[in-house]
Amino acid sequence: MVRVIEDPDNQQAKFAVLVRSDMKGNTLGYQLMNKIIRYRRSQGTRRLTAITMPENKKMLQLAQKLSFSFDI
């Protein structure tokens, strides 16, 4: 599941990706994130933001692979 909330002027959007535990490890998170990135770009969104727990290493690795920057 992916959920996105964009600001009224469509400059920024926050998103969350949720993958059922029995579906993890099947590239579903990667596919969902890629899809939402492509869609938001096509809509003109300039910045995507996600919040994750620091111990969620797989999500952090995926975000890095997809060229996200990190604010700590």
mmCIF file of the C-alpha atoms, coordinates in Angstrom:
data_MODEL
# 
_entry.id   MODEL 
# 
loop_
_atom_site.group_PDB 
_atom_site.id 
_atom_site.type_symbol 
_atom_site.label_atom_id 
_atom_site.label_alt_id 
_atom_site.label_comp_id 
_atom_site.label_asym_id 
_atom_site.label_entity_id 
_atom_site.label_seq_id 
_atom_site.pdbx_PDB_ins_code 
_atom_site.Cartn_x 
_atom_site.Cartn_y 
_atom_site.Cartn_z 
_atom_site.occupancy 
_atom_site.B_iso_or_equiv 
_atom_site.pdbx_formal_charge 
_atom_site.auth_seq_id 
_atom_site.auth_comp_id 
_atom_site.auth_asym_id 
_atom_site.auth_atom_id 
_atom_site.pdbx_PDB_model_num 
ATOM 1  C CA . MET A 1 1  ? 0.000  0.000   0.000   1.00 0.00 ? 1  MET A CA 1 
ATOM 2  C CA . VAL A 1 2  ? 1.193  3.521   -0.779  1.00 0.00 ? 2  VAL A CA 1 
ATOM 3  C CA . ARG A 1 3  ? -0.319 6.672   0.608   1.00 0.00 ? 3  ARG A CA 1 
ATOM 4  C CA . VAL A 1 4  ? 0.604  10.172  -0.544  1.00 0.00 ? 4  VAL A CA 1 
ATOM 5  C CA . ILE A 1 5  ? -0.459 13.551  0.764   1.00 0.00 ? 5  ILE A CA 1 
ATOM 6  C CA . GLU A 1 6  ? 0.597  16.549  -1.285  1.00 0.00 ? 6  GLU A CA 1 
ATOM 7  C CA . ASP A 1 7  ? 0.513  20.201  -0.321  1.00 0.00 ? 7  ASP A CA 1 
ATOM 8  C CA . PRO A 1 8  ? -2.056 22.461  -2.053  1.00 0.00 ? 8  PRO A CA 1 
ATOM 9  C CA . ASP A 1 9  ? 0.435  23.880  -4.566  1.00 0.00 ? 9  ASP A CA 1 
ATOM 10 C CA . ASN A 1 10 ? 1.779  20.392  -5.394  1.00 0.00 ? 10 ASN A CA 1 
ATOM 11 C CA . GLN A 1 11 ? 5.382  21.320  -4.657  1.00 0.00 ? 11 GLN A CA 1 
ATOM 12 C CA . GLN A 1 12 ? 5.896  18.749  -1.904  1.00 0.00 ? 12 GLN A CA 1 
ATOM 13 C CA . ALA A 1 13 ? 4.352  15.445  -0.965  1.00 0.00 ? 13 ALA A CA 1 
ATOM 14 C CA . LYS A 1 14 ? 4.765  13.058  1.951   1.00 0.00 ? 14 LYS A CA 1 
ATOM 15 C CA . PHE A 1 15 ? 4.386  9.358   1.372   1.00 0.00 ? 15 PHE A CA 1 
ATOM 16 C CA . ALA A 1 16 ? 4.313  6.070   3.183   1.00 0.00 ? 16 ALA A CA 1 
ATOM 17 C CA . VAL A 1 17 ? 4.813  2.560   1.857   1.00 0.00 ? 17 VAL A CA 1 
ATOM 18 C CA . LEU A 1 18 ? 3.475  -0.417  3.759   1.00 0.00 ? 18 LEU A CA 1 
ATOM 19 C CA . VAL A 1 19 ? 4.247  -3.996  2.754   1.00 0.00 ? 19 VAL A CA 1 
ATOM 20 C CA . ARG A 1 20 ? 2.696  -6.941  4.552   1.00 0.00 ? 20 ARG A CA 1 
ATOM 21 C CA . SER A 1 21 ? 5.325  -8.880  6.481   1.00 0.00 ? 21 SER A CA 1 
ATOM 22 C CA . ASP A 1 22 ? 4.728  -12.061 4.472   1.00 0.00 ? 22 ASP A CA 1 
ATOM 23 C CA . MET A 1 23 ? 5.317  -10.103 1.225   1.00 0.00 ? 23 MET A CA 1 
ATOM 24 C CA . LYS A 1 24 ? 8.628  -8.523  2.239   1.00 0.00 ? 24 LYS A CA 1 
ATOM 25 C CA . GLY A 1 25 ? 11.708 -9.475  0.251   1.00 0.00 ? 25 GLY A CA 1 
ATOM 26 C CA . ASN A 1 26 ? 9.835  -9.735  -3.061  1.00 0.00 ? 26 ASN A CA 1 
ATOM 27 C CA . THR A 1 27 ? 10.794 -6.252  -4.411  1.00 0.00 ? 27 THR A CA 1 
ATOM 28 C CA . LEU A 1 28 ? 7.245  -5.046  -3.772  1.00 0.00 ? 28 LEU A CA 1 
ATOM 29 C CA . GLY A 1 29 ? 8.471  -2.049  -1.724  1.00 0.00 ? 29 GLY A CA 1 
ATOM 30 C CA . TYR A 1 30 ? 10.874 -1.109  -4.513  1.00 0.00 ? 30 TYR A CA 1 
ATOM 31 C CA . GLN A 1 31 ? 8.165  -1.393  -7.154  1.00 0.00 ? 31 GLN A CA 1 
ATOM 32 C CA . LEU A 1 32 ? 5.709  0.692   -5.122  1.00 0.00 ? 32 LEU A CA 1 
ATOM 33 C CA . MET A 1 33 ? 8.268  3.398   -4.430  1.00 0.00 ? 33 MET A CA 1 
ATOM 34 C CA . ASN A 1 34 ? 9.316  3.533   -8.064  1.00 0.00 ? 34 ASN A CA 1 
ATOM 35 C CA . LYS A 1 35 ? 5.702  3.844   -9.137  1.00 0.00 ? 35 LYS A CA 1 
ATOM 36 C CA . ILE A 1 36 ? 4.931  6.675   -6.710  1.00 0.00 ? 36 ILE A CA 1 
ATOM 37 C CA . ILE A 1 37 ? 8.111  8.535   -7.697  1.00 0.00 ? 37 ILE A CA 1 
ATOM 38 C CA . ARG A 1 38 ? 7.202  8.321   -11.391 1.00 0.00 ? 38 ARG A CA 1 
ATOM 39 C CA . TYR A 1 39 ? 3.607  9.328   -10.748 1.00 0.00 ? 39 TYR A CA 1 
ATOM 40 C CA . ARG A 1 40 ? 4.450  12.335  -8.565  1.00 0.00 ? 40 ARG A CA 1 
ATOM 41 C CA . ARG A 1 41 ? 7.038  13.506  -11.132 1.00 0.00 ? 41 ARG A CA 1 
ATOM 42 C CA . SER A 1 42 ? 4.402  13.297  -13.850 1.00 0.00 ? 42 SER A CA 1 
ATOM 43 C CA . GLN A 1 43 ? 2.160  15.476  -11.658 1.00 0.00 ? 43 GLN A CA 1 
ATOM 44 C CA . GLY A 1 44 ? 4.892  18.082  -11.197 1.00 0.00 ? 44 GLY A CA 1 
ATOM 45 C CA . THR A 1 45 ? 5.712  17.374  -7.544  1.00 0.00 ? 45 THR A CA 1 
ATOM 46 C CA . ARG A 1 46 ? 9.175  18.696  -6.799  1.00 0.00 ? 46 ARG A CA 1 
ATOM 47 C CA . ARG A 1 47 ? 9.929  17.036  -3.443  1.00 0.00 ? 47 ARG A CA 1 
ATOM 48 C CA . LEU A 1 48 ? 8.934  13.714  -1.890  1.00 0.00 ? 48 LEU A CA 1 
ATOM 49 C CA . THR A 1 49 ? 9.405  13.147  1.822   1.00 0.00 ? 49 THR A CA 1 
ATOM 50 C CA . ALA A 1 50 ? 9.154  9.976   3.868   1.00 0.00 ? 50 ALA A CA 1 
ATOM 51 C CA . ILE A 1 51 ? 9.666  9.367   7.551   1.00 0.00 ? 51 ILE A CA 1 
ATOM 52 C CA . THR A 1 52 ? 10.983 6.032   8.729   1.00 0.00 ? 52 THR A CA 1 
ATOM 53 C CA . MET A 1 53 ? 12.454 4.625   11.882  1.00 0.00 ? 53 MET A CA 1 
ATOM 54 C CA . PRO A 1 54 ? 16.279 4.647   12.036  1.00 0.00 ? 54 PRO A CA 1 
ATOM 55 C CA . GLU A 1 55 ? 16.287 0.903   12.737  1.00 0.00 ? 55 GLU A CA 1 
ATOM 56 C CA . ASN A 1 56 ? 14.400 0.194   9.485   1.00 0.00 ? 56 ASN A CA 1 
ATOM 57 C CA . LYS A 1 57 ? 17.628 -0.618  7.647   1.00 0.00 ? 57 LYS A CA 1 
ATOM 58 C CA . LYS A 1 58 ? 15.960 -2.143  4.587   1.00 0.00 ? 58 LYS A CA 1 
ATOM 59 C CA . MET A 1 59 ? 13.880 0.988   3.991   1.00 0.00 ? 59 MET A CA 1 
ATOM 60 C CA . LEU A 1 60 ? 16.932 3.204   4.421   1.00 0.00 ? 60 LEU A CA 1 
ATOM 61 C CA . GLN A 1 61 ? 18.893 1.063   1.946   1.00 0.00 ? 61 GLN A CA 1 
ATOM 62 C CA . LEU A 1 62 ? 16.033 1.217   -0.536  1.00 0.00 ? 62 LEU A CA 1 
ATOM 63 C CA . ALA A 1 63 ? 15.734 4.992   -0.172  1.00 0.00 ? 63 ALA A CA 1 
ATOM 64 C CA . GLN A 1 64 ? 19.469 5.339   -0.747  1.00 0.00 ? 64 GLN A CA 1 
ATOM 65 C CA . LYS A 1 65 ? 19.257 3.106   -3.827  1.00 0.00 ? 65 LYS A CA 1 
ATOM 66 C CA . LEU A 1 66 ? 16.502 5.396   -5.174  1.00 0.00 ? 66 LEU A CA 1 
ATOM 67 C CA . SER A 1 67 ? 18.689 8.503   -4.589  1.00 0.00 ? 67 SER A CA 1 
ATOM 68 C CA . PHE A 1 68 ? 16.807 9.971   -1.631  1.00 0.00 ? 68 PHE A CA 1 
ATOM 69 C CA . SER A 1 69 ? 18.744 12.313  0.638   1.00 0.00 ? 69 SER A CA 1 
ATOM 70 C CA . PHE A 1 70 ? 18.649 11.959  4.405   1.00 0.00 ? 70 PHE A CA 1 
ATOM 71 C CA . ASP A 1 71 ? 17.957 14.513  7.129   1.00 0.00 ? 71 ASP A CA 1 
ATOM 72 C CA . ILE A 1 72 ? 19.142 13.309  10.492  1.00 0.00 ? 72 ILE A CA 1 
# 
